[in-house]
Each structure stands twice: as C-alpha cells, then as structure tokens.
Amino acid sequence: MKKFLASALVALSPALVLAQTAAKPAAAPAPAAKPAPKAAPKKAAPSPSRTEIKSTANQMATGMMAAEAALSPEEVALGERVHVGRVPCELGAFVTVEADPKSPGYFNVETRGLKYRMFPVLSRTGAIRLEDQRTGAIWLQLANKSMLMDQRAGKRLADECMSPDQAAVAQALKVNPAPSLLDAPPAARAASAAASATQPSVVVQPAGMPSAPSAAAVVPLPPASAPAGAASAPQ
C-alpha cells in the first residue's frame, strides 16, 4: 500500500508543479522606453521686408541713373531728333522706340522680343546713331529710312523701317532722285562748256608723224613731160 501511494505521488508531482506555476500571477511587462525629446524647430532666416527691398531697388536705380547721366549736351540734342513710336519695317516687322522721360537722351528699343537700352552717339556722316554698348546693337536713322543692326553678329535685325516723316522723304526721292556723287552739278557742267567754247582748239600731233606743211611752204610740182611724138599743147 505504501508503495502504491509513493508511486502515485511520484506520478502526480509534475502536475502539481505545473498547477503551482499557472497559479502565479503573470509578470508585469517592462515599462516602455521614454521617447527622446523632440528637437526644437530651427527658426527660418527672416525674409527682407518690403521696405528693405524697395530701398535696395531705389539704390540700384539711383546708381544706374548716375551712370547714365554722362551724356553731353550735343548728344542730348541729337536724341531730340530721334523718331519715336512703333516704326513699321519690311517683312511685317516693326521696331518700337520709346524715350525715357527720367533719363533724357536714353531710349528703350524693342523688336521681336529683343530689348535694348540705347543712347545717341555723334556721327560724322550726319546720320542719327543710337547704340547699346552692352549688346552691340545699333539703331541707325537716315532721312528716308532706319535700320536695326547687331554689330557683333554682323547682321541686320530690321531694315527699311520708316516713320511717317521718313516715308514722305522716301516718296519724294522716288519722284526727284538725289543726284549721284559722281555727277557734277548742272552749274559746274555749264561753266565747263562755256570755258571750252572760248578756248582755241589745240591739235595734238602724234609722235613720229610729220607735221602738215604751211601754205607758204607749198611748192607746185612741174608738169609731167609729154610723150615723144605728141603735139605740144597750144599756148
């Protein structure tokens, strides 16, 4: 009997151990790690105020105006003769020339999306010449037409541009063309013809040819002798 009870206890001991283990309360979970503190956001650099932007723009404009104020009185006077407005050109193109009221003598020239800042330059030919030193563009104004040229590229950007005044001059030149520089003026031709009429004509004798004898030096030849047996001519 004792052996039976001992064997039963040995067989039941694992079950008792499992029961005691299950009866124990479950262990509490480990506390979660605290989140790291968030970094403070960086402050953005303060943007310039409108007052600062306006002040900078005014300073730049003042500097540009000071640099553009170096035109001579002759150049300013030449700029007053420039035709302004929308000037039509050949092939349907046009050039817009606008004077800058804040900078006398300076012009804003535009064509086909191209913009130029030009000022007058004195020319010996009498033509009105505007230049943009930054780009090398030239606006050349003649009496009957104007043209826009790219001096650095060596090409014309617009040609046969005519304001109303230039169109009138071009039409007048078609009716009464200007005399060629190779043609002498009519007064000079008339004076030359009158001088030729009063001067004796001079005959130039070519070299190697005998000169013609004068009337005093002409000697008559003797008559040819009559043939033998012929009757003499009556006296």
Secondary structure, DSSP 8 states (H G I E B T S, - for coil): -HHHHHHHHHHHHHHHHHHHHHHS-------------------------HHHHHHHHHHHHHHHHHHHT---HHHHHHHTTS--EEEE-GGG-EEEEEE-TTSTT-EEEEETTEEEEEEEE--TTS-EEEEETTTTEEEEE-SS-EEEEETTTTEEEEEEE--HHHHHHHHHHHHS----TTS--HHHHHHHHHHHHHS-------TTS-----GGG----------TT------
